[in-house]
């Protein structure tokens, strides 16, 4: 594996992939086993943005100069220097995992920087599996989901995203254990999708000018999204001792294979579910069981008549 420079472009190669950076933009990521291309060149959005407290971004800067610098066979930098900002993409290959590791950072003259966002524009043929709001599938011929921004861990439930096509997968993930806040930005236009991977800065943000500190890991996987997701799950289990924590769960938890979210306290729902799926393998998230509406009047936990009847059933 190695990184080489061609003019202002960087090419990173491993046994699993060939990746090309034109400036800070990842314009190509090819799985070597299948030849599947996951990325596309894109003029918009700008590949390395500063995201501000008031939801606006700084893309290209005035007088901006972009320079790629090869540091060694395994490391390089892309520098973006403008009148009002300095930004950097530090790129390296990890010999132990084979990962392509990318660490964005930046600083601007204007206050209120909330995060640094690195955008990857994906090929039209790619399907995206996102662990956001319990799971989202993004495909070119489907309008849903629309543009959105998913903060971690509230709406982006695991710090990864997986692109899949032709029996291969590209996973972008993070192994951060310092609980640094992040976000995943979803931008869609005419069937084309761009994901923005953000490293958020710790507040207060009013006077903040810089962001960075999160390393994103990219690699190609054979067999679609499951082998990629399994790698992240295994890392998560080892890092946080999840197997030991799992041993404290009751046995019925392992039998659950179907979940109903935001269910009303409607007793007819129980009969309808029982006709189509085994009750012992179904978990119901009952959101409307109190006398008060959802997410108000806490800590008032008095059950409504419908809630009591639902639980009794």
C-alpha positions in Angstrom: 0.0 0.0 0.0 1.2 3.5 -0.7 0.2 7.1 -1.4 1.6 8.9 -4.5 1.3 12.4 -5.8 0.4 13.4 -9.4 0.5 17.2 -9.8 -2.1 18.4 -7.2 -3.8 15.0 -6.9 -3.1 12.2 -4.4 -3.7 8.5 -5.2 -3.9 6.0 -2.3 -3.7 2.3 -3.1 -4.2 -0.8 -0.9 -5.0 -4.4 -1.8 -8.7 -3.6 -1.4 -9.1 -0.2 -3.1 -7.7 2.7 -5.2 -8.7 6.2 -4.0 -8.1 9.5 -5.7 -8.1 13.0 -4.1 -8.3 16.1 -6.3 -7.5 18.7 -3.7 -9.7 17.9 -0.7 -12.3 16.1 -2.8 -12.4 12.3 -2.9 -13.3 12.0 -6.6 -12.8 8.2 -6.9 -12.9 5.2 -4.7 -12.7 1.9 -6.6 -13.1 -1.6 -5.1 -10.2 -3.6 -6.6 -12.0 -6.9 -6.4 -15.1 -5.9 -8.4 -14.1 -2.7 -10.1 -17.0 -0.9 -8.5 -16.7 2.9 -8.4 -18.3 4.5 -5.3 -17.6 8.2 -5.8 -18.1 10.9 -8.4 -16.5 14.2 -9.1 -18.7 17.1 -8.0 -18.5 20.9 -8.1 -21.1 21.4 -5.3 -21.0 21.3 -2.4 -17.4 22.3 -1.7 -15.6 19.3 -0.4 -14.3 20.8 2.9 -16.6 23.3 4.5 -16.7 25.2 7.8 -20.2 24.9 9.3 -21.4 27.8 11.4 -23.7 28.2 14.4 -26.4 29.8 12.4 -26.5 26.9 9.9 -24.6 28.6 7.0 -21.3 27.3 5.6 -18.0 28.6 4.2 -17.1 26.8 1.0 -14.5 28.3 -1.4 -12.6 31.2 0.2 -11.5 34.4 -1.4 -8.0 34.1 -2.8 -7.9 30.4 -1.9 -4.9 28.3 -2.8 -5.1 24.5 -2.7 -1.9 22.5 -2.4 -1.3 18.7 -2.0 1.9 17.7 -0.1 3.2 14.1 0.0 4.8 13.5 3.4 5.8 9.8 3.0 4.7 6.6 1.3 1.8 6.4 3.8 0.9 10.0 4.6 0.0 13.3 2.8 -1.7 16.7 3.5 -4.0 18.8 1.4 -3.8 22.5 2.5 -6.4 25.1 1.7 -5.3 28.7 2.4 -7.6 31.6 1.8 -8.1 35.2 2.9 -10.5 34.2 5.7 -9.7 30.6 6.5 -7.0 27.9 6.7 -8.2 24.3 6.2 -6.4 20.9 6.0 -7.0 17.3 5.1 -4.5 15.0 6.7 -4.5 11.6 4.9 -2.8 8.4 5.9 -2.9 4.7 5.2 -3.0 2.5 8.3 -0.8 -0.6 7.7 -2.5 -2.6 10.4 -6.1 -2.3 9.2 -5.6 -1.2 5.6 -7.8 1.8 6.2 -7.6 5.1 4.4 -7.7 7.6 7.3 -8.8 11.2 6.8 -8.6 13.9 9.4 -10.2 17.2 8.4 -9.5 20.4 10.4 -10.0 24.1 9.8 -10.0 27.6 11.2 -11.7 30.8 10.0 -11.5 34.5 10.7 -15.3 34.6 11.5 -16.6 33.6 14.9 -19.3 30.9 15.4 -17.6 27.9 13.8 -19.6 24.8 14.9 -17.9 22.0 12.8 -15.7 21.1 9.9 -17.5 19.1 7.2 -15.9 16.8 4.7 -18.2 16.0 1.8 -18.1 12.8 -0.2 -20.2 12.8 -3.4 -21.4 9.2 -4.3 -22.0 7.6 -7.6 -25.7 7.3 -8.8 -25.5 3.5 -8.7 -24.7 3.4 -5.0 -27.2 2.6 -2.2 -26.4 4.2 1.1 -27.2 2.4 4.5 -27.3 5.0 7.2 -27.8 4.2 11.0 -29.9 7.3 11.4 -33.2 7.5 13.2 -33.2 3.7 13.5 -32.0 3.1 10.0 -32.3 4.7 6.5 -31.8 3.4 3.0 -30.9 6.1 0.4 -31.3 5.1 -3.3 -31.2 7.3 -6.4 -34.7 6.5 -7.6 -36.4 7.2 -4.2 -37.2 10.7 -3.1 -37.2 9.7 0.6 -35.3 10.7 2.7 -34.9 14.4 1.9 -32.0 16.6 2.8 -31.2 16.4 6.5 -28.6 16.8 9.1 -28.2 14.0 11.7 -26.3 14.9 15.0 -24.5 12.0 16.7 -25.6 10.2 18.8 -29.2 11.6 19.0 -30.2 11.0 15.4 -27.0 9.5 13.9 -27.0 6.4 16.1 -23.6 4.9 15.1 -20.6 6.8 13.8 -20.6 5.1 10.4 -22.1 5.2 6.9 -22.0 2.4 4.3 -22.2 2.6 0.5 -23.1 -0.6 -1.4 -23.1 -1.6 -5.0 -22.3 -4.8 -7.1 -21.7 -7.0 -4.1 -19.1 -4.6 -2.6 -19.2 -1.9 0.1 -17.4 1.2 1.2 -17.7 2.0 4.8 -16.8 5.4 6.3 -16.5 5.0 10.1 -14.9 6.5 13.1 -13.2 4.8 16.1 -13.4 7.9 18.4 -13.6 6.9 22.0 -13.5 10.5 23.4 -17.2 11.1 22.8 -16.5 14.0 20.5 -19.8 15.2 19.0 -20.2 14.6 15.3 -22.9 15.0 12.6 -23.8 13.4 9.3 -25.2 15.8 6.6 -27.3 14.4 3.8 -27.6 16.4 0.6 -29.6 15.2 -2.4 -30.3 16.7 -5.8 -31.6 15.0 -9.0 -30.9 11.5 -7.7 -27.3 12.3 -6.6 -26.3 12.1 -3.0 -23.5 13.7 -1.0 -22.7 12.9 2.6 -20.9 15.4 4.9 -18.9 14.0 7.8 -18.7 16.6 10.5 -16.4 17.0 13.6 -18.3 19.3 15.9 -16.5 21.7 18.3 -17.2 21.8 22.1 -19.2 24.9 23.0 -19.6 27.7 23.8 -19.5 28.5 20.0 -20.1 32.2 19.9 -16.4 33.1 19.8 -15.1 29.8 18.3 -13.1 29.9 15.1 -11.9 26.3 14.5 -12.9 22.7 14.4 -11.4 19.2 13.8 -10.0 16.3 15.7 -12.0 13.4 14.3 -10.4 10.8 12.0 -12.6 9.0 9.5 -11.7 5.6 8.3 -12.5 4.3 4.8 -12.2 0.8 3.4 -13.7 -1.5 0.8 -15.5 -4.8 1.8 -16.5 -7.8 -0.1 -20.1 -9.1 0.2 -22.1 -5.9 0.7 -22.9 -3.9 3.8 -23.1 -6.7 6.4 -19.3 -7.5 6.6 -18.6 -3.8 6.9 -21.2 -3.3 9.7 -19.9 -6.5 11.4 -16.4 -5.0 11.7 -17.8 -1.9 13.4 -20.0 -3.9 15.7 -17.1 -6.1 16.7 -14.9 -3.1 17.4 -17.7 -1.5 19.5 -18.1 -4.8 21.5 -14.4 -5.1 22.2 -13.9 -1.4 23.1 -16.8 -1.1 25.5 -17.1 -4.7 26.8 -20.6 -5.2 25.5 -20.5 -9.0 25.8 -20.3 -8.7 29.6 -23.0 -6.1 29.7 -25.2 -8.2 27.4 -25.1 -11.1 29.9 -27.2 -9.0 32.3 -30.1 -8.9 29.9 -33.1 -11.2 30.4 -33.3 -14.1 27.9 -36.3 -12.7 26.1 -34.3 -9.8 24.7 -32.4 -12.1 22.3 -35.7 -13.3 20.8 -36.8 -9.8 19.7 -36.8 -9.5 15.9 -39.5 -6.9 15.2 -40.0 -3.5 16.8 -42.9 -1.1 16.6 -41.9 2.5 17.3 -44.1 5.4 18.5 -47.1 3.2 19.0 -50.4 4.7 20.3 -52.3 3.0 23.2 -54.7 1.3 20.8 -55.7 -2.2 22.0 -56.7 -3.1 18.4 -53.1 -2.8 17.5 -52.2 -5.8 19.8 -54.7 -8.1 18.0 -53.5 -6.9 14.6 -49.9 -7.5 15.4 -50.5 -10.9 16.9 -52.1 -12.0 13.6 -49.0 -11.2 11.6 -46.0 -11.7 13.9 -45.3 -13.7 17.1 -46.0 -11.6 20.2 -43.0 -13.1 22.0 -40.6 -11.7 19.4 -42.2 -8.2 19.2 -41.1 -5.1 21.1 -43.6 -2.2 21.3 -42.4 1.3 22.0 -45.5 2.8 23.6 -45.2 6.6 23.3 -48.8 7.6 24.2 -49.6 6.1 27.6 -49.7 9.1 29.9 -52.4 11.6 30.7 -50.1 14.3 29.3 -48.9 14.5 25.7 -45.6 13.2 24.5 -42.5 14.9 25.8 -44.2 17.4 28.1 -45.2 17.8 31.8 -42.3 15.7 33.1 -42.0 14.2 35.7 -45.8 13.6 35.6 -45.9 9.8 34.9 -49.6 9.2 35.4 -51.0 6.6 33.0 -54.1 7.5 31.0 -57.1 5.2 30.9 -56.2 4.0 27.4 -52.6 3.4 28.6 -53.8 1.3 31.5 -56.2 -0.7 29.3 -53.4 -1.3 26.7 -51.0 -2.7 29.4 -53.7 -4.8 30.9 -54.4 -6.4 27.6 
